[in-house]
Amino acid sequence: MLAHGNSAPPTCVLNLLRTFRGEVPYARTKGVDRSLVDAPGTESWRLNVDAEWVVGTYEPRASLDEVLTGADARDAALGDLSVAARISPRE
C-alpha cells in the first residue's frame, strides 16, 4: 500500500470520511455515523462534529480544520449533497 501512495494523510482522511461506522470488522467505531446521511440540512452540524471526532481519533497526522456541506438547488432536489473537508498537518 505504501508504494501506491494511499498512506498519505489526505487519502487516509478521505477513506475515514467515506466509511460508515460499523463497516470495519474489529473496529466498529471507525467511520462516520450512518444515521447522519439522511439527516435534514439543519442537522449538518452533527456531521461536522462526528467528522472531527473520527479524524481526530483515527488519523493522528492530520487535523480537520473545516467541513463544508452543501449543494446547488438542482443537486439538492435530487438528494446529491457534497461534503468538502479541509485538513492541515498536525504537529
RAZIHU-V899882 format. One record per residue. RES is the residue in one small letter. BURIAL is I if it has 24 or more other ideal C-beta (glycine too) atoms within 12 Angstrom, else O. Layout:
res=<RES	RES>
burial=<BURIAL	BURIAL>
This chain:
res=<m	l	a	h	g	n	s	a	p	p	t	c	v	l	n	l	l	r	t	f	r	g	e	v	p	y	a	r	t	k	g	v	d	r	s	l	v	d	a	p	g	t	e	s	w	r	l	n	v	d	a	e	w	v	v	g	t	y	e	p	r	a	s	l	d	e	v	l	t	g	a	d	a	r	d	a	a	l	g	d	l	s	v	a	a	r	i	s	p	r	e>
burial=<O	O	O	O	O	O	O	O	I	O	O	I	I	O	I	I	I	O	I	O	I	O	O	O	O	O	O	O	O	I	I	I	I	O	O	I	O	O	O	O	O	O	O	O	O	O	I	I	O	I	I	I	I	I	I	O	O	I	I	O	O	I	O	I	O	O	I	O	I	O	O	O	O	O	O	O	O	O	O	O	I	O	I	O	I	O	I	O	O	O	O>
